[in-house]
Amino acid sequence: MLNDMQMKSITLEQFNQCLTIINDYEINDTIAEKIISLISIQPSNKCFDKLYKYIINHCFPENNTIEKPFQQLIKEIFEENQNNISVLDSISRKENIQKLFQSIQLVYSQKSSLIQTTLSIENWNQDNIKEWSKEIKSNHIWAKRQENLSEIISVIQRAIYLYSNYKLRHVQLLSVLLLLNSNERDRGRLAQIATGEGKSTIISIIAIIKALQGLHVDIVTSSTTLAQRDTEKYVKLYDMFNLTVSHNGEHNHIYISGPKKCYEQGCPDFQFDILRDEFNLLNTRAKRSFDVVIIDEVDSMLIDENNKIARLADYILGMEFLNPILNAIWQAINNPTFEKILNKYAIIYNIKSLILDNNPQITVPKHLQTFVFSQLSLWIENALLARDEYKLDHHYMIKIDEQNINRITPIDYSNTGIIQSSTMLSDGLHQFLQLKHRLKLTPINLTTNFLSNIGFFDRYKNKIYGLTGTLGSNDAKQLLCNAYSVDTIIIPRYKSLCHIKLPTIIVENKKQWIDTIVQSCIKEANRNRSVLIILETRIDAKIIFKELRKQYSHGIVKLYTDNTDIGESNVIYSQANIGDIIVATNLAGRGTDLKN
């Protein structure tokens, strides 16, 4: 305990800060004397900083930051996957993996077996790599031989160093070898690789290897935003191998016709390209074959969005005649007597009477009457959804389009946080939201063709490679294995974890929830840390952002909730400095790299 003299050297607030950090990091009494001495001998304005630094070093010793050796990684892979028989079978011959790993290190220091050069691969420049790649393009068979894989990876390793001044980690090389190893069993493979382990680089390595083998490679990300980021980030790396890379996001522009460079994009974009190519005959894919697909954020693509379907909708002649029916439904459910006198069946009866009367008050073309009568029940249900359940800045937002018209824009709030500018909600829901906000009412479109996520990935057969931070439960893994002809593997971290998880805080009401988040973030920012807050909905993010701007006026608070807004999108491309607070939706939660 501190005596009276020691207590006089710090204020009560400073002492409380010290107790908070001791409690947060669950420090026991084994280092109590050291803590007391730090508090008592330091000037009052420095005692907390010194204590904080000491506790961090105590909890996370320096050896936690050292990269694990290859043998330890192999051992941990067996421990992490001991219940996964298919994976253990494929890597049980660990000496072969080790020989291949050692071969890569050896070949890296030697001359190429493919081209004539006086330099070893580790001393190559970009011109050497381009010359080597040009030779491979005329000899895909050489690139497909297993005995040449060491040289291919060695050259890629050199290219990555030239591109980024960064040496590949052991765990990245091992991940590539284990993912490629899956095809020996005629299956694809999904790997759980933790955040911060360099998944994007691993994806690029596999993509280059398969492209050098003469295969078409499609990379599926969880959003167009991430596809655009990685395309721009790695374009120079791919160029070293005479390979082109592009993303297929529409960026709010209307696609008309002609081939697209299907390479890296969100899953729906690939699906829409297939529908345009096969059903609308727009030559979108230009006869591009489904050779290899690499999936970034597997859990998002194959589990969270497993039931999603890409639909192409077209205008059908006469659909504008249905707008009065939608108006009638909206007026009926917003009538004060609704629920007491009217109900769904009464509304259906009244609308049918208005259409079928000898002097009809609502005119519907005969070719649409059967369709209208079959849809009335669903339209009423969706009208109630629009009125009661769908909330602005939660499920959707209102954005001004290129024609300066306010439009309902859906938000994928529960998964990626993406603002879906090219999406229309189906079965009248979009139109009822327009009526709710008194916007221009557009005619209902009808789905003419569609493609599910499962149907899309099934086209690649067993040539599926996937990476994610979380593969989920054993049941989720088994579902993936059965549905997509893959197996799964867990890859260990390249070094020990250097963070702790603080206890969950439960509060009584929304005001306490806001205050707790705001105060907690300001406390961490004042400790010279940058802070990221991820909230479920855009409306919650805007509330927290507004409150932080008010209470943290001496610091910088940034908002990232709209991937279509240039100003907000710049948040993820600019550097996060000490003391910065970023308030975001799940846009910042999947695959987003924040610079600090």
Protein Blocks (a to p, Z undefined) as FASTA:
>chain_A
ZZfklmmmpcfklmmmmmmmmmmnopafklmmmmmmmmmmpcfklmmmmmmmmmmmmmmg
fklmpccdfklmmmmmmmmmmmmmklmmmmmmmmlmmmmmmmmmmmmmmccfkbgcfbdf
klccfklmmmmmmmmmmommlmmpmklmmmmmmmmmmmmmmmnopacdfklmmmmmmmmm
mmmnopacdddddehilpmmmmmmmmmmmmmnopacddddfbfklmmmmmmmmmmmmmmn
opacddfbfklpacfbdcdddfbdcfklmmmmmmmmmmnonomnnopacfbccdehkllm
mmmmmmgccddddddehklmmmmmmmmmmmmmmpfkgojlmcfklmmmmmmmmmmpmbdf
bdcdfklmmmmmmmmmmmmmmmmmmmmmmcghklpccdddfkopacdddddfklnopacf
kbcceehlmmmmmmmnopacddddddfbdcdfklmmmmnommcccddfbebjfklmmmmm
mmnopaddddddfbdcdbddddddddfbfklmmmmmmmmmmmmmmnopacddddfbfklm
mmmmmmmmmmmmmbccdddfbfkbmklmmmmmpccdehiacdddfklmgopacdZZ
